[in-house]
Amino acid sequence: MTEIISGRAPIEPDTALQLERVLGHEAGRWLALEACYRLGLAEQAERSRMGENAEWAARFPLGEMRRRGLLPEGTSPAAAVPHLLRLFGAGTVEACQARFAELLAGSYRHSPSFKSADGALLVWLRLGERAAEALEMGDYDRRRFVEALQSARTLTGLPLEEFLPLLRELCAVAGVAFVIEAPLKGVALSGVSRWLTPRRALIQQTLRHRTDDHFWFTFFHEAAHLLLHSRRMVFLDGQSELTTGSEEDEREANAWAGGFLVPPAAMHAFVERADFRAAAVAAFADTVGVSPGIVVGQLQKAGVLAYGSGLNSLKRRLDLPA
């Protein structure tokens, strides 16, 4: 009994029955008290461990996460640890790190090591996962996805608030989640494509440049990765240091996206005519069934037009949905 009173030994069921007979309180109550005591000890030990992991938590963009409502106001790095574990669906920091290592190893060409810049990227990727989890989706079907892409191409002339729900639905039916998530500071990405499960894929974009040509080229570029390349890769597309596919994969995705948006033979014939007035570009875009801004963007990528061309006025501005 001395061992129990000092907390060195737990109250076992047999002991609880003896206490019930001697002291009159039900055995279940003694066991409940024991469980509460042990839980309190575990919580105390966990708080101590969380404090030790404050440096790990400080690698994440805690200030921006607070502004986005992902953390309570005034959360210190130590207090942020359980919130971060909950966000990433991990029970321990070690489990969280193992998940990060697996994700980054499948993404980066170099040997992964967790750095501060990766914290913002990992939060952004997780936000995309959570948004995808909230969508009703079918299982991935390649034929349906190609059909969805053909239908999506007809939406390029619509404002974002009109095409976005249609695009999400087209993708979801084919087993692909489509998500727009504003980037966190330091995430200089246009988009990412990856497989969440063998039957569910994700295209996540930032709307970084906020023009229709960039948005749609990014979308079809990410779609190309899903159609053509390894399901084990996470394809991050942005600045060179964050573009993770091989050069061959990236060239193939670029060529597929450009050719899907504007048929190469039609583009070649248009360039041969060398009439790049705004009216001519708009008429050609109408002929091939895409927005004029997309044609301008493709001409710029091909080096036919300068990026500072006055034809940039044909590009539609897209703003993040509220």
SULMO-V885075 format. One record per residue. N is the residue number from 1. RES is the residue in one small letter. SS is DSSP state (H for helix, E for strand, - for the rest). OMEGA is omega in whole degrees, 0 to 359 (* if undefined). Layout:
# SULMO-V885075
n->[N:N]
res->[RES:RES]
ss->[SS:SS]
omega->[OMEGA:OMEGA]
This chain:
# SULMO-V885075
n->[1:2:3:4:5:6:7:8:9:10:11:12:13:14:15:16:17:18:19:20:21:22:23:24:25:26:27:28:29:30:31:32:33:34:35:36:37:38:39:40:41:42:43:44:45:46:47:48:49:50:51:52:53:54:55:56:57:58:59:60:61:62:63:64:65:66:67:68:69:70:71:72:73:74:75:76:77:78:79:80:81:82:83:84:85:86:87:88:89:90:91:92:93:94:95:96:97:98:99:100:101:102:103:104:105:106:107:108:109:110:111:112:113:114:115:116:117:118:119:120:121:122:123:124:125:126:127:128:129:130:131:132:133:134:135:136:137:138:139:140:141:142:143:144:145:146:147:148:149:150:151:152:153:154:155:156:157:158:159:160:161:162:163:164:165:166:167:168:169:170:171:172:173:174:175:176:177:178:179:180:181:182:183:184:185:186:187:188:189:190:191:192:193:194:195:196:197:198:199:200:201:202:203:204:205:206:207:208:209:210:211:212:213:214:215:216:217:218:219:220:221:222:223:224:225:226:227:228:229:230:231:232:233:234:235:236:237:238:239:240:241:242:243:244:245:246:247:248:249:250:251:252:253:254:255:256:257:258:259:260:261:262:263:264:265:266:267:268:269:270:271:272:273:274:275:276:277:278:279:280:281:282:283:284:285:286:287:288:289:290:291:292:293:294:295:296:297:298:299:300:301:302:303:304:305:306:307:308:309:310:311:312:313:314:315:316:317:318:319:320:321:322]
res->[m:t:e:i:i:s:g:r:a:p:i:e:p:d:t:a:l:q:l:e:r:v:l:g:h:e:a:g:r:w:l:a:l:e:a:c:y:r:l:g:l:a:e:q:a:e:r:s:r:m:g:e:n:a:e:w:a:a:r:f:p:l:g:e:m:r:r:r:g:l:l:p:e:g:t:s:p:a:a:a:v:p:h:l:l:r:l:f:g:a:g:t:v:e:a:c:q:a:r:f:a:e:l:l:a:g:s:y:r:h:s:p:s:f:k:s:a:d:g:a:l:l:v:w:l:r:l:g:e:r:a:a:e:a:l:e:m:g:d:y:d:r:r:r:f:v:e:a:l:q:s:a:r:t:l:t:g:l:p:l:e:e:f:l:p:l:l:r:e:l:c:a:v:a:g:v:a:f:v:i:e:a:p:l:k:g:v:a:l:s:g:v:s:r:w:l:t:p:r:r:a:l:i:q:q:t:l:r:h:r:t:d:d:h:f:w:f:t:f:f:h:e:a:a:h:l:l:l:h:s:r:r:m:v:f:l:d:g:q:s:e:l:t:t:g:s:e:e:d:e:r:e:a:n:a:w:a:g:g:f:l:v:p:p:a:a:m:h:a:f:v:e:r:a:d:f:r:a:a:a:v:a:a:f:a:d:t:v:g:v:s:p:g:i:v:v:g:q:l:q:k:a:g:v:l:a:y:g:s:g:l:n:s:l:k:r:r:l:d:l:p:a]
ss->[-:H:H:H:H:-:-:-:-:-:-:-:H:H:H:H:H:H:H:H:H:H:H:-:-:-:H:H:H:H:H:H:H:H:H:H:H:H:H:H:H:H:H:H:H:H:H:H:H:H:H:H:-:H:H:H:H:-:-:-:-:H:H:H:H:H:H:-:-:-:-:-:-:-:-:-:H:H:H:H:H:H:H:H:H:H:H:H:-:-:-:-:H:H:H:H:H:H:H:H:H:H:H:H:H:-:-:-:-:-:-:-:-:-:-:H:H:H:H:H:H:H:H:H:H:H:H:H:H:H:H:H:H:-:-:-:-:-:-:-:-:H:H:H:H:H:H:H:H:H:H:H:H:-:-:-:-:-:-:H:H:H:H:H:H:H:H:H:H:H:H:H:H:-:-:E:E:E:E:E:-:-:-:-:-:-:-:-:E:E:E:E:E:E:E:E:E:-:-:E:E:E:E:E:E:-:-:-:-:-:E:H:H:H:H:H:H:H:H:H:H:H:H:H:H:H:H:H:-:-:-:-:-:-:E:E:E:E:-:H:H:H:-:-:-:-:H:H:H:H:H:H:H:H:H:H:H:H:H:H:H:-:-:H:H:H:H:H:H:H:H:H:H:-:-:-:-:H:H:H:H:H:H:H:H:H:H:H:-:-:-:H:H:H:H:H:H:H:H:H:H:-:-:-:-:-:-:-:-:H:H:H:H:H:-:-:E:-:-:-:-:-]
omega->[178:179:179:182:180:179:181:179:180:173:178:179:179:179:179:178:177:178:178:181:184:188:173:178:184:181:180:180:178:179:177:177:178:180:179:181:181:177:178:177:180:179:178:179:180:178:177:179:180:177:178:181:181:180:176:181:182:178:179:180:189:180:179:177:176:180:179:178:179:177:175:178:176:181:177:176:180:181:181:186:181:178:178:178:179:179:184:177:180:182:182:176:180:178:179:180:179:179:179:182:179:181:183:178:179:184:189:178:180:178:187:170:188:180:181:181:180:182:180:179:182:176:180:178:180:178:176:177:182:178:179:181:182:183:171:186:170:174:182:178:186:180:179:180:177:177:178:179:177:177:180:180:180:183:191:180:183:172:184:183:177:185:187:179:179:180:178:182:179:181:184:180:181:178:179:176:174:186:167:180:180:183:170:180:181:178:184:183:169:181:177:172:180:178:178:175:177:183:182:178:182:165:182:182:181:189:190:184:171:172:186:181:181:180:186:176:178:181:183:174:178:177:179:178:180:183:194:194:188:177:180:182:167:185:176:183:180:174:188:182:180:176:194:178:175:179:179:178:182:177:181:179:178:181:180:181:180:180:178:181:181:181:184:181:179:179:179:180:180:180:179:179:174:175:185:172:183:181:181:179:180:180:178:179:179:180:183:172:175:180:179:180:179:178:178:180:179:177:178:178:180:180:180:177:175:180:177:183:176:179:175:178:178:179:178:177:178:178:179:178:181:*]
